[in-house]
Amino acid sequence: MGEVTANIALEKRCLRLVSITELEVLQERILQELVEVTRAQSGALWVANEKGLLRLRAFRGLFDRQSLPASMDGSLIARTPWENDQGLWVPLTVGEQLWGLAQLGHPLSKNFGDALLGPVEVLSGFAGA
């Protein structure tokens, strides 16, 4: 029953994104949903331009804005989530096309846990669509 409830909550998160038509609001909401799903303390979102360069578009929480790169080369980004000492990195893709990258700062529990990777991949895939 708990898994069914979690899946319904995840579906509701995804469906909330569909109603947003303003790009900046959508970017903020995608970041908000990823932060909430993972219980991250902070989050940042970079979005690709037509040349594949990722530009910082949204951030929240404890990240120091000055420490976040303004842009990154999208061709150097892995297409699957990974975790390092800076947090959880979630590539946002449609097929093989990278359209964004989210950095999620460590939650209060100090790690994200494998159980979160499934929901994060579903949410990021839906956001990409």
C-alpha positions as CSV (number, residue, x, y, z in Angstrom):
1,M,0.0,0.0,0.0
2,G,2.9,2.4,0.8
3,E,4.4,1.9,-2.6
4,V,1.1,2.6,-4.3
5,T,0.6,5.8,-2.3
6,A,4.2,6.9,-3.2
7,N,3.5,6.2,-6.9
8,I,0.3,8.2,-6.8
9,A,2.1,11.1,-5.2
10,L,4.8,11.0,-7.8
11,E,2.2,10.9,-10.6
12,K,0.6,14.0,-9.1
13,R,3.9,15.8,-9.0
14,C,4.4,15.0,-12.7
15,L,0.9,16.1,-13.7
16,R,1.4,19.4,-11.9
17,L,4.1,20.2,-14.4
18,V,1.8,19.8,-17.4
19,S,-0.3,22.8,-16.5
20,I,2.6,25.2,-16.4
21,T,3.1,27.2,-19.6
22,E,5.5,29.9,-18.6
23,L,9.1,28.6,-19.0
24,E,10.7,30.3,-16.0
25,V,7.9,29.1,-13.7
26,L,8.2,25.6,-15.1
27,Q,12.0,25.6,-14.5
28,E,11.4,26.7,-10.9
29,R,8.7,24.1,-10.4
30,I,10.9,21.2,-11.8
31,L,13.6,22.2,-9.4
32,Q,11.1,22.5,-6.5
33,E,9.7,19.0,-7.2
34,L,13.2,17.4,-7.4
35,V,14.2,19.0,-4.1
36,E,11.0,17.9,-2.4
37,V,11.2,14.3,-3.7
38,T,14.8,13.9,-2.5
39,R,14.4,16.0,0.6
40,A,17.5,17.9,-0.5
41,Q,18.6,21.0,1.4
42,S,19.5,22.8,-1.8
43,G,19.0,22.6,-5.5
44,A,20.2,24.2,-8.8
45,L,19.0,23.8,-12.3
46,W,21.0,24.4,-15.5
47,V,19.1,24.4,-18.9
48,A,20.6,23.8,-22.3
49,N,20.5,26.4,-25.0
50,E,20.4,25.6,-28.7
51,K,24.2,25.1,-28.8
52,G,24.1,22.6,-25.9
53,L,25.6,24.9,-23.3
54,L,23.9,24.6,-19.9
55,R,23.0,27.9,-18.2
56,L,22.1,28.3,-14.6
57,R,18.3,29.1,-14.5
58,A,17.2,28.4,-11.0
59,F,18.6,27.7,-7.5
60,R,17.3,27.4,-4.0
61,G,18.3,26.5,-0.5
62,L,21.8,26.6,1.0
63,F,23.9,26.8,-2.2
64,D,26.0,29.9,-2.4
65,R,25.1,31.5,-5.8
66,Q,28.7,32.6,-6.3
67,S,29.9,29.0,-6.0
68,L,27.5,27.7,-8.8
69,P,28.9,27.8,-12.3
70,A,26.9,30.1,-14.6
71,S,27.3,27.6,-17.5
72,M,28.6,24.1,-18.2
73,D,29.4,22.2,-21.4
74,G,26.4,19.8,-21.9
75,S,28.6,17.4,-24.0
76,L,30.6,16.5,-20.8
77,I,27.6,15.5,-18.8
78,A,26.7,11.9,-18.1
79,R,23.2,10.8,-19.0
80,T,22.5,8.9,-15.8
81,P,22.3,10.3,-12.2
82,W,25.4,10.2,-10.0
83,E,26.2,11.3,-6.5
84,N,29.4,12.8,-5.3
85,D,30.5,15.1,-2.4
86,Q,28.6,18.0,-3.9
87,G,25.3,16.1,-3.9
88,L,23.1,14.2,-6.4
89,W,23.4,15.2,-10.0
90,V,20.4,14.5,-12.2
91,P,20.6,14.9,-16.0
92,L,17.3,15.8,-17.6
93,T,17.0,14.2,-20.9
94,V,14.6,13.4,-23.7
95,G,15.9,10.2,-25.3
96,E,19.6,10.9,-25.5
97,Q,19.1,14.7,-25.8
98,L,20.3,16.5,-22.6
99,W,18.1,19.5,-22.0
100,G,19.1,20.2,-18.3
101,L,21.0,19.2,-15.3
102,A,19.9,19.5,-11.6
103,Q,22.3,19.5,-8.7
104,L,20.6,18.5,-5.4
105,G,22.4,19.3,-2.1
106,H,22.6,16.5,0.4
107,P,19.5,16.0,2.6
108,L,19.7,16.2,6.3
109,S,20.1,12.4,6.4
110,K,23.5,12.9,4.7
111,N,22.8,10.7,1.7
112,F,20.0,10.2,-0.8
113,G,19.8,6.4,-0.8
114,D,19.1,4.1,-3.7
115,A,15.3,4.2,-3.1
116,L,15.2,7.8,-4.4
117,L,16.8,7.1,-7.7
118,G,13.7,5.5,-9.3
119,P,11.4,8.4,-8.4
120,V,14.0,11.0,-9.4
121,E,14.5,9.3,-12.8
122,V,10.7,9.2,-13.4
123,L,10.3,12.9,-12.4
124,S,13.3,14.0,-14.5
125,G,12.1,12.0,-17.5
126,F,8.6,13.5,-17.3
127,A,10.0,17.0,-16.9
128,G,12.1,16.4,-20.0
129,A,9.0,15.5,-22.0
